Amino acid sequence: MPVHFKIDREARLLCWEMDGRILPGEVLIAIGNAGRDPDFDPTFDELIVFGPATQLNAFDARTLQETQVKIKASYGDASVRNVRSAVVCASEHAALVTKLWRALALADDNIGLDIRIFDEVAAARAWLGKAGSQKQQAG
């Protein structure tokens, strides 16, 4: 599966790595798995890294809304989930899909995500305040 996650409890960070052809169902499965991981905490910040070969052609507003519903179900009470999500996009296409996801999240009063888009992992980690944590570095 081209969607992987790592949880760094010490850094309070959920790291996602995605590359290749990504299907919505794969993302939904990974979100469910992350939510069931014993190290998971819905208050952790997120670092999402889309690799250069990432293809998100199957994602549109409907599938992104389904993803938001799955996040709410897997992560618990999303209204108290006030986290930062740094997204590293190696392609313009990944950045456009991320902008759509950010717009949908902003329109939902029950989701407390601050989503920012970056070109480099180092800049994303610095914004998250995780620049010094090397234990589980994505990218």
OpenMM code with the backbone's topology and positions (N, CA, C; nanometers):
from openmm import Vec3, app, unit

residues = "MET PRO VAL HIS PHE LYS ILE ASP ARG GLU ALA ARG LEU LEU CYS TRP GLU MET ASP GLY ARG ILE LEU PRO GLY GLU VAL LEU ILE ALA ILE GLY ASN ALA GLY ARG ASP PRO ASP PHE ASP PRO THR PHE ASP GLU LEU ILE VAL PHE GLY PRO ALA THR GLN LEU ASN ALA PHE ASP ALA ARG THR LEU GLN GLU THR GLN VAL LYS ILE LYS ALA SER TYR GLY ASP ALA SER VAL ARG ASN VAL ARG SER ALA VAL VAL CYS ALA SER GLU HIS ALA ALA LEU VAL THR LYS LEU TRP ARG ALA LEU ALA LEU ALA ASP ASP ASN ILE GLY LEU ASP ILE ARG ILE PHE ASP GLU VAL ALA ALA ALA ARG ALA TRP LEU GLY LYS ALA GLY SER GLN LYS GLN GLN ALA GLY".split()
positions = [
    Vec3(0.0841, -0.1176, 0.0000),
    Vec3(0.0000, 0.0000, 0.0000),
    Vec3(0.0890, 0.1244, 0.0000),
    Vec3(0.0577, 0.2227, -0.0830),
    Vec3(0.1410, 0.3427, -0.0920),
    Vec3(0.1126, 0.4471, 0.0175),
    Vec3(0.0352, 0.4116, 0.1195),
    Vec3(0.0046, 0.5028, 0.2298),
    Vec3(0.0581, 0.4406, 0.3581),
    Vec3(0.1479, 0.5126, 0.4253),
    Vec3(0.2096, 0.4615, 0.5481),
    Vec3(0.2020, 0.5680, 0.6558),
    Vec3(0.1902, 0.5223, 0.7815),
    Vec3(0.1940, 0.6170, 0.8916),
    Vec3(0.2896, 0.5680, 0.9987),
    Vec3(0.3453, 0.6639, 1.0713),
    Vec3(0.4304, 0.6378, 1.1870),
    Vec3(0.3849, 0.7320, 1.2971),
    Vec3(0.3874, 0.6837, 1.4184),
    Vec3(0.3507, 0.7678, 1.5316),
    Vec3(0.4740, 0.7867, 1.6187),
    Vec3(0.5076, 0.9121, 1.6419),
    Vec3(0.6193, 0.9471, 1.7277),
    Vec3(0.5605, 1.0101, 1.8544),
    Vec3(0.5426, 0.9263, 1.9571),
    Vec3(0.4809, 0.9752, 2.0816),
    Vec3(0.5673, 1.0819, 2.1479),
    Vec3(0.6980, 1.0649, 2.1415),
    Vec3(0.7895, 1.1611, 2.2042),
    Vec3(0.7730, 1.3005, 2.1435),
    Vec3(0.7629, 1.3062, 2.0122),
    Vec3(0.7466, 1.4342, 1.9426),
    Vec3(0.5999, 1.4753, 1.9312),
    Vec3(0.5086, 1.3864, 1.9727),
    Vec3(0.3641, 1.4107, 1.9617),
    Vec3(0.3277, 1.4410, 1.8154),
    Vec3(0.3697, 1.3480, 1.7275),
    Vec3(0.3567, 1.3695, 1.5841),
    Vec3(0.3096, 1.2431, 1.5134),
    Vec3(0.2103, 1.2592, 1.4285),
    Vec3(0.1630, 1.1529, 1.3409),
    Vec3(0.2166, 1.1828, 1.2021),
    Vec3(0.3040, 1.0952, 1.1507),
    Vec3(0.3679, 1.1149, 1.0202),
    Vec3(0.3028, 1.0242, 0.9162),
    Vec3(0.2645, 1.0835, 0.8060),
    Vec3(0.2081, 1.0102, 0.6930),
    Vec3(0.3020, 1.0246, 0.5745),
    Vec3(0.3255, 0.9141, 0.5042),
    Vec3(0.4015, 0.9170, 0.3796),
    Vec3(0.3150, 0.8532, 0.2718),
    Vec3(0.3005, 0.9243, 0.1610),
    Vec3(0.2197, 0.8742, 0.0501),
    Vec3(0.2957, 0.8961, -0.0794),
    Vec3(0.2965, 0.7924, -0.1615),
    Vec3(0.3644, 0.8030, -0.2902),
    Vec3(0.3032, 0.7021, -0.3852),
    Vec3(0.3082, 0.7325, -0.5118),
    Vec3(0.2490, 0.6444, -0.6109),
    Vec3(0.1017, 0.6764, -0.6298),
    Vec3(0.0300, 0.5825, -0.6872),
    Vec3(-0.1134, 0.6011, -0.7132),
    Vec3(-0.1893, 0.5749, -0.5833),
    Vec3(-0.2536, 0.6773, -0.5300),
    Vec3(-0.3254, 0.6699, -0.4037),
    Vec3(-0.4751, 0.6656, -0.4322),
    Vec3(-0.5415, 0.5651, -0.3782),
    Vec3(-0.6864, 0.5533, -0.3915),
    Vec3(-0.7529, 0.5934, -0.2604),
    Vec3(-0.8724, 0.6529, -0.2675),
    Vec3(-0.9401, 0.6944, -0.1447),
    Vec3(-0.9568, 0.5810, -0.0439),
    Vec3(-0.9876, 0.4619, -0.0907),
    Vec3(-1.0049, 0.3483, 0.0006),
    Vec3(-0.8788, 0.3168, 0.0794),
    Vec3(-0.7634, 0.3332, 0.0173),
    Vec3(-0.6367, 0.3102, 0.0871),
    Vec3(-0.6157, 0.4110, 0.1991),
    Vec3(-0.6529, 0.5344, 0.1729),
    Vec3(-0.6400, 0.6383, 0.2749),
    Vec3(-0.7367, 0.6098, 0.3897),
    Vec3(-0.8582, 0.5691, 0.3575),
    Vec3(-0.9565, 0.5388, 0.4619),
    Vec3(-0.9107, 0.4235, 0.5506),
    Vec3(-0.8532, 0.3200, 0.4905),
    Vec3(-0.8006, 0.2068, 0.5681),
    Vec3(-0.6883, 0.2538, 0.6596),
    Vec3(-0.5967, 0.3335, 0.6065),
    Vec3(-0.4834, 0.3823, 0.6867),
    Vec3(-0.5310, 0.4705, 0.8021),
    Vec3(-0.6308, 0.5552, 0.7787),
    Vec3(-0.6846, 0.6399, 0.8856),
    Vec3(-0.7442, 0.5524, 0.9958),
    Vec3(-0.8183, 0.4510, 0.9559),
    Vec3(-0.8748, 0.3588, 1.0547),
    Vec3(-0.7670, 0.2874, 1.1341),
    Vec3(-0.6628, 0.2428, 1.0661),
    Vec3(-0.5512, 0.1755, 1.1342),
    Vec3(-0.4798, 0.2696, 1.2306),
    Vec3(-0.4593, 0.3928, 1.1887),
    Vec3(-0.3930, 0.4897, 1.2763),
    Vec3(-0.4763, 0.5144, 1.4016),
    Vec3(-0.6066, 0.5278, 1.3840),
    Vec3(-0.6953, 0.5519, 1.4973),
    Vec3(-0.6993, 0.4381, 1.5971),
    Vec3(-0.6701, 0.3164, 1.5517),
    Vec3(-0.6679, 0.1980, 1.6403),
    Vec3(-0.5302, 0.1680, 1.6983),
    Vec3(-0.4280, 0.2368, 1.6515),
    Vec3(-0.2924, 0.2131, 1.7014),
    Vec3(-0.2854, 0.2555, 1.8484),
    Vec3(-0.2259, 0.1713, 1.9343),
    Vec3(-0.2201, 0.2061, 2.0773),
    Vec3(-0.1403, 0.3333, 2.1075),
    Vec3(-0.0528, 0.3754, 2.0189),
    Vec3(0.0244, 0.4981, 2.0387),
    Vec3(-0.0474, 0.6220, 1.9872),
    Vec3(-0.1609, 0.6026, 1.9223),
    Vec3(-0.2324, 0.7138, 1.8621),
    Vec3(-0.2903, 0.8068, 1.9683),
    Vec3(-0.2847, 0.9360, 1.9392),
    Vec3(-0.3471, 1.0381, 2.0227),
    Vec3(-0.4004, 1.1443, 1.9277),
    Vec3(-0.5309, 1.1725, 1.9312),
    Vec3(-0.5888, 1.2670, 1.8352),
    Vec3(-0.5416, 1.4109, 1.8527),
    Vec3(-0.4657, 1.4389, 1.9580),
    Vec3(-0.4148, 1.5749, 1.9769),
    Vec3(-0.2768, 1.5942, 1.9148),
    Vec3(-0.2178, 1.4880, 1.8588),
    Vec3(-0.0869, 1.4996, 1.7951),
    Vec3(-0.0972, 1.5803, 1.6663),
    Vec3(0.0055, 1.6585, 1.6370),
    Vec3(0.0145, 1.7258, 1.5083),
    Vec3(0.0432, 1.6227, 1.3997),
    Vec3(0.0234, 1.6621, 1.2742),
    Vec3(0.0442, 1.5712, 1.1615),
    Vec3(0.1447, 1.6286, 1.0627),
    Vec3(0.2275, 1.5398, 1.0118),
    Vec3(0.3167, 1.5715, 0.9010),
    Vec3(0.2804, 1.4760, 0.7888),
    Vec3(0.2322, 1.5310, 0.6779),
    Vec3(0.1899, 1.4505, 0.5637),
    Vec3(0.2846, 1.4814, 0.4486),
    Vec3(0.3492, 1.3777, 0.3965),
    Vec3(0.4452, 1.3968, 0.2886),
    Vec3(0.3964, 1.3216, 0.1647),
    Vec3(0.3649, 1.3976, 0.0606),
    Vec3(0.3306, 1.3392, -0.0686),
    Vec3(0.4576, 1.3329, -0.1516),
    Vec3(0.4981, 1.2137, -0.1897),
    Vec3(0.6184, 1.1953, -0.2697),
    Vec3(0.5994, 1.2439, -0.4123),
    Vec3(0.7084, 1.2472, -0.4892),
    Vec3(0.7029, 1.3019, -0.6253),
    Vec3(0.6183, 1.2206, -0.7220),
    Vec3(0.5980, 1.0929, -0.6934),
    Vec3(0.5186, 1.0090, -0.7835),
    Vec3(0.3722, 0.9989, -0.7407),
    Vec3(0.3313, 1.0797, -0.6439),
    Vec3(0.1944, 1.0728, -0.5919),
    Vec3(0.0935, 1.1109, -0.6994),
    Vec3(-0.0064, 1.0239, -0.7142),
    Vec3(-0.1171, 1.0468, -0.8065),
    Vec3(-0.2455, 1.0402, -0.7257),
    Vec3(-0.3177, 1.1508, -0.7210),
    Vec3(-0.4411, 1.1611, -0.6428),
    Vec3(-0.5616, 1.1832, -0.7340),
    Vec3(-0.5582, 1.1247, -0.8535),
    Vec3(-0.6609, 1.1496, -0.9541),
    Vec3(-0.8006, 1.1077, -0.9102),
    Vec3(-0.8118, 1.0109, -0.8195),
    Vec3(-0.9428, 0.9621, -0.7766),
    Vec3(-1.0051, 1.0492, -0.6682),
    Vec3(-0.9347, 1.1537, -0.6237),
    Vec3(-0.9857, 1.2381, -0.5159),
    Vec3(-1.0597, 1.3584, -0.5725),
    Vec3(-1.1797, 1.3809, -0.5183),
    Vec3(-1.2595, 1.4977, -0.5516),
    Vec3(-1.3279, 1.5431, -0.4225),
    Vec3(-1.4161, 1.6401, -0.4310),
    Vec3(-1.4806, 1.6931, -0.3103),
    Vec3(-1.5557, 1.5832, -0.2357),
    Vec3(-1.6232, 1.4941, -0.3066),
    Vec3(-1.7002, 1.3882, -0.2404),
    Vec3(-1.6093, 1.2918, -0.1646),
    Vec3(-1.5029, 1.2470, -0.2289),
    Vec3(-1.4145, 1.1510, -0.1612),
    Vec3(-1.3394, 1.2174, -0.0462),
    Vec3(-1.3077, 1.3457, -0.0586),
    Vec3(-1.2417, 1.4155, 0.0515),
    Vec3(-1.3374, 1.4340, 0.1693),
    Vec3(-1.4672, 1.4564, 0.1411),
    Vec3(-1.5652, 1.4651, 0.2491),
    Vec3(-1.5802, 1.3296, 0.3194),
    Vec3(-1.5781, 1.2208, 0.2429),
    Vec3(-1.5820, 1.0875, 0.3037),
    Vec3(-1.4606, 1.0657, 0.3933),
    Vec3(-1.3463, 1.1171, 0.3508),
    Vec3(-1.2253, 1.1068, 0.4320),
    Vec3(-1.2426, 1.1836, 0.5624),
    Vec3(-1.3027, 1.3025, 0.5566),
    Vec3(-1.3265, 1.3803, 0.6781),
    Vec3(-1.4176, 1.3051, 0.7746),
    Vec3(-1.5216, 1.2392, 0.7229),
    Vec3(-1.6118, 1.1604, 0.8075),
    Vec3(-1.5344, 1.0477, 0.8754),
    Vec3(-1.4473, 0.9812, 0.8018),
    Vec3(-1.3665, 0.8732, 0.8582),
    Vec3(-1.2710, 0.9266, 0.9649),
    Vec3(-1.2136, 1.0428, 0.9404),
    Vec3(-1.1248, 1.1027, 1.0403),
    Vec3(-1.2020, 1.1273, 1.1697),
    Vec3(-1.3212, 1.1845, 1.1591),
    Vec3(-1.4019, 1.2108, 1.2782),
    Vec3(-1.4322, 1.0813, 1.3531),
    Vec3(-1.4695, 0.9767, 1.2783),
    Vec3(-1.5046, 0.8492, 1.3419),
    Vec3(-1.3831, 0.7820, 1.4050),
    Vec3(-1.2696, 0.7868, 1.3382),
    Vec3(-1.1501, 0.7183, 1.3874),
    Vec3(-1.0788, 0.7944, 1.4979),
    Vec3(-1.0832, 0.9252, 1.4904),
    Vec3(-1.0068, 1.0071, 1.5836),
    Vec3(-1.0878, 1.0509, 1.7040),
    Vec3(-1.2164, 1.0206, 1.7079),
    Vec3(-1.2970, 1.0609, 1.8220),
    Vec3(-1.3601, 1.1963, 1.7990),
    Vec3(-1.3820, 1.2697, 1.9059),
    Vec3(-1.4509, 1.3977, 1.9003),
    Vec3(-1.3649, 1.5011, 1.8284),
    Vec3(-1.3932, 1.5197, 1.6998),
    Vec3(-1.3116, 1.6102, 1.6179),
    Vec3(-1.3267, 1.7555, 1.6596),
    Vec3(-1.4324, 1.7882, 1.7328),
    Vec3(-1.4510, 1.9267, 1.7720),
    Vec3(-1.3446, 1.9722, 1.8717),
    Vec3(-1.2815, 1.8781, 1.9430),
    Vec3(-1.1754, 1.9153, 2.0368),
    Vec3(-1.0381, 1.8904, 1.9759),
    Vec3(-1.0363, 1.8474, 1.8533),
    Vec3(-0.9119, 1.8144, 1.7856),
    Vec3(-0.8532, 1.9405, 1.7249),
    Vec3(-0.7703, 2.0072, 1.7994),
    Vec3(-0.7123, 2.1334, 1.7542),
    Vec3(-0.5648, 2.1101, 1.7244),
    Vec3(-0.5375, 2.0572, 1.6058),
    Vec3(-0.4006, 2.0216, 1.5696),
    Vec3(-0.3572, 2.0950, 1.4436),
    Vec3(-0.2266, 2.0924, 1.4228),
    Vec3(-0.1695, 2.1485, 1.3007),
    Vec3(-0.1331, 2.0335, 1.2080),
    Vec3(-0.1598, 2.0528, 1.0818),
    Vec3(-0.1295, 1.9531, 0.9802),
    Vec3(-0.0419, 2.0179, 0.8740),
    Vec3(0.0855, 1.9776, 0.8702),
    Vec3(0.1799, 2.0282, 0.7710),
    Vec3(0.1858, 1.9288, 0.6562),
    Vec3(0.1570, 1.9758, 0.5357),
    Vec3(0.1510, 1.8887, 0.4189),
    Vec3(0.2614, 1.9291, 0.3218),
    Vec3(0.3487, 1.8338, 0.2913),
    Vec3(0.4578, 1.8576, 0.1972),
    Vec3(0.4164, 1.8003, 0.0627),
    Vec3(0.4099, 1.8871, -0.0371),
    Vec3(0.3630, 1.8456, -0.1692),
    Vec3(0.4757, 1.8581, -0.2705),
    Vec3(0.5135, 1.7456, -0.3272),
    Vec3(0.6205, 1.7446, -0.4274),
    Vec3(0.5673, 1.7777, -0.5665),
    Vec3(0.4342, 1.7861, -0.5798),
    Vec3(0.3772, 1.8185, -0.7109),
    Vec3(0.2653, 1.9192, -0.6941),
    Vec3(0.2388, 1.9920, -0.7998),
    Vec3(0.1297, 2.0897, -0.7986),
    Vec3(-0.0051, 2.0201, -0.7832),
    Vec3(-0.0182, 1.9018, -0.8416),
    Vec3(-0.1440, 1.8277, -0.8303),
    Vec3(-0.1730, 1.7935, -0.6846),
    Vec3(-0.0737, 1.7447, -0.6116),
    Vec3(-0.0930, 1.7136, -0.4693),
    Vec3(-0.1281, 1.8404, -0.3920),
    Vec3(-0.0665, 1.9519, -0.4267),
    Vec3(-0.0964, 2.0790, -0.3596),
    Vec3(-0.2404, 2.1220, -0.3858),
    Vec3(-0.2894, 2.1045, -0.5081),
    Vec3(-0.4270, 2.1414, -0.5398),
    Vec3(-0.5274, 2.0560, -0.4636),
    Vec3(-0.5031, 1.9259, -0.4551),
    Vec3(-0.5927, 1.8384, -0.3792),
    Vec3(-0.5879, 1.8757, -0.2311),
    Vec3(-0.4706, 1.9090, -0.1808),
    Vec3(-0.4575, 1.9499, -0.0408),
    Vec3(-0.5324, 2.0799, -0.0153),
    Vec3(-0.5289, 2.1728, -0.1092),
    Vec3(-0.6039, 2.2984, -0.0939),
    Vec3(-0.7539, 2.2731, -0.0883),
    Vec3(-0.8020, 2.1787, -0.1680),
    Vec3(-0.9438, 2.1416, -0.1633),
    Vec3(-0.9767, 2.0806, -0.0280),
    Vec3(-0.8902, 1.9911, 0.0216),
    Vec3(-0.9102, 1.9290, 0.1531),
    Vec3(-0.9130, 2.0365, 0.2625),
    Vec3(-0.8212, 2.1331, 0.2531),
    Vec3(-0.8155, 2.2414, 0.3516),
    Vec3(-0.9448, 2.3231, 0.3480),
    Vec3(-0.9953, 2.3525, 0.2295),
    Vec3(-1.1200, 2.4287, 0.2177),
    Vec3(-1.2368, 2.3537, 0.2803),
    Vec3(-1.2441, 2.2242, 0.2574),
    Vec3(-1.3510, 2.1438, 0.3173),
    Vec3(-1.3379, 2.1401, 0.4694),
    Vec3(-1.2163, 2.1290, 0.5192),
    Vec3(-1.1945, 2.1271, 0.6640),
    Vec3(-1.2333, 2.2611, 0.7260),
    Vec3(-1.1999, 2.3705, 0.6594),
    Vec3(-1.2348, 2.5029, 0.7114),
    Vec3(-1.3858, 2.5242, 0.7142),
    Vec3(-1.4570, 2.4625, 0.6216),
    Vec3(-1.6019, 2.4773, 0.6149),
    Vec3(-1.6741, 2.3955, 0.7213),
    Vec3(-1.6050, 2.3031, 0.7860),
    Vec3(-1.6645, 2.2158, 0.8879),
    Vec3(-1.6270, 2.2684, 1.0261),
    Vec3(-1.7237, 2.3220, 1.0983),
    Vec3(-1.6977, 2.3799, 1.2300),
    Vec3(-1.6512, 2.2776, 1.3326),
    Vec3(-1.6695, 2.1482, 1.3040),
    Vec3(-1.6315, 2.0434, 1.3986),
    Vec3(-1.4894, 1.9937, 1.3796),
    Vec3(-1.4181, 2.0500, 1.2837),
    Vec3(-1.2809, 2.0063, 1.2592),
    Vec3(-1.1879, 2.1217, 1.2921),
    Vec3(-1.0961, 2.0960, 1.3842),
    Vec3(-1.0035, 2.1997, 1.4262),
    Vec3(-0.8660, 2.1805, 1.3671),
    Vec3(-0.8564, 2.1745, 1.2362),
    Vec3(-0.7278, 2.1538, 1.1705),
    Vec3(-0.6734, 2.2849, 1.1154),
    Vec3(-0.5481, 2.3115, 1.1421),
    Vec3(-0.4772, 2.4220, 1.0794),
    Vec3(-0.3852, 2.3567, 0.9765),
    Vec3(-0.4241, 2.3597, 0.8508),
    Vec3(-0.3534, 2.2895, 0.7447),
    Vec3(-0.2681, 2.3889, 0.6662),
    Vec3(-0.1386, 2.3593, 0.6553),
    Vec3(-0.0467, 2.4430, 0.5788),
    Vec3(0.0266, 2.3559, 0.4770),
    Vec3(0.0593, 2.4146, 0.3636),
    Vec3(0.1265, 2.3428, 0.2551),
    Vec3(0.2707, 2.3917, 0.2449),
    Vec3(0.3634, 2.2960, 0.2294),
    Vec3(0.5060, 2.3263, 0.2213),
    Vec3(0.5679, 2.2541, 0.1027),
    Vec3(0.6833, 2.3064, 0.0587),
    Vec3(0.7600, 2.2426, -0.0480),
    Vec3(0.8653, 2.1472, 0.0071),
    Vec3(0.9070, 2.1674, 0.1321),
    Vec3(1.0151, 2.0883, 0.1897),
    Vec3(0.9783, 2.0384, 0.3289),
    Vec3(1.0248, 1.9172, 0.3609),
    Vec3(0.9982, 1.8558, 0.4908),
    Vec3(1.0566, 1.9408, 0.6036),
    Vec3(1.1761, 1.9950, 0.5845),
    Vec3(1.2409, 2.0739, 0.6905),
    Vec3(1.1554, 2.1944, 0.7288),
    Vec3(1.0993, 2.2631, 0.6316),
    Vec3(1.0150, 2.3794, 0.6599),
    Vec3(0.8864, 2.3374, 0.7311),
    Vec3(0.8292, 2.2251, 0.6898),
    Vec3(0.7079, 2.1750, 0.7541),
    Vec3(0.7348, 2.1383, 0.8994),
    Vec3(0.8457, 2.0686, 0.9237),
    Vec3(0.8813, 2.0287, 1.0604),
    Vec3(0.9103, 2.1514, 1.1464),
    Vec3(0.9729, 2.2527, 1.0885),
    Vec3(1.0024, 2.3754, 1.1637),
    Vec3(0.8718, 2.4445, 1.2043),
    Vec3(0.7752, 2.4527, 1.1136),
    Vec3(0.6457, 2.5138, 1.1450),
    Vec3(0.5747, 2.4376, 1.2563),
    Vec3(0.5877, 2.3056, 1.2541),
    Vec3(0.5266, 2.2231, 1.3584),
    Vec3(0.6034, 2.2310, 1.4901),
    Vec3(0.7228, 2.2879, 1.4852),
    Vec3(0.8064, 2.2916, 1.6055),
    Vec3(0.8704, 2.1581, 1.6343),
    Vec3(0.8871, 2.0761, 1.5315),
    Vec3(0.9424, 1.9411, 1.5456),
    Vec3(1.0764, 1.9277, 1.4743),
    Vec3(1.1409, 2.0379, 1.4444),
    Vec3(1.2633, 2.0355, 1.3658),
    Vec3(1.3729, 1.9517, 1.4313),
    Vec3(1.3769, 1.9459, 1.5643),
    Vec3(1.4825, 1.8724, 1.6329),
    Vec3(1.4540, 1.7240, 1.6479),
    Vec3(1.3304, 1.6804, 1.6238),
    Vec3(1.2939, 1.5397, 1.6431),
    Vec3(1.3328, 1.4599, 1.5208),
    Vec3(1.4262, 1.3703, 1.5360),
    Vec3(1.4719, 1.2888, 1.4235),
    Vec3(1.4288, 1.1435, 1.4371),
    Vec3(1.3620, 1.1078, 1.5475),
    Vec3(1.3277, 0.9694, 1.5758),
    Vec3(1.2452, 0.9061, 1.4641),
    Vec3(1.1404, 0.9745, 1.4202),
    Vec3(1.0499, 0.9211, 1.3190),
    Vec3(1.0284, 1.0251, 1.2089),
    Vec3(1.1318, 1.0665, 1.1438),
    Vec3(1.1212, 1.1721, 1.0431),
    Vec3(1.0677, 1.1169, 0.9126),
    Vec3(0.9584, 1.1767, 0.8649),
    Vec3(0.9042, 1.1390, 0.7345),
    Vec3(0.9791, 1.2167, 0.6284),
    Vec3(0.9869, 1.1556, 0.5109),
    Vec3(1.0489, 1.2257, 0.3975),
    Vec3(1.1882, 1.2047, 0.3898),
] * unit.nanometer
topology = app.Topology()
chain = topology.addChain("A")
for resn in residues:
    res = topology.addResidue(resn, chain)
    for name in ("N", "CA", "C"):
        topology.addAtom(name, app.Element.getBySymbol(name[0]), res)
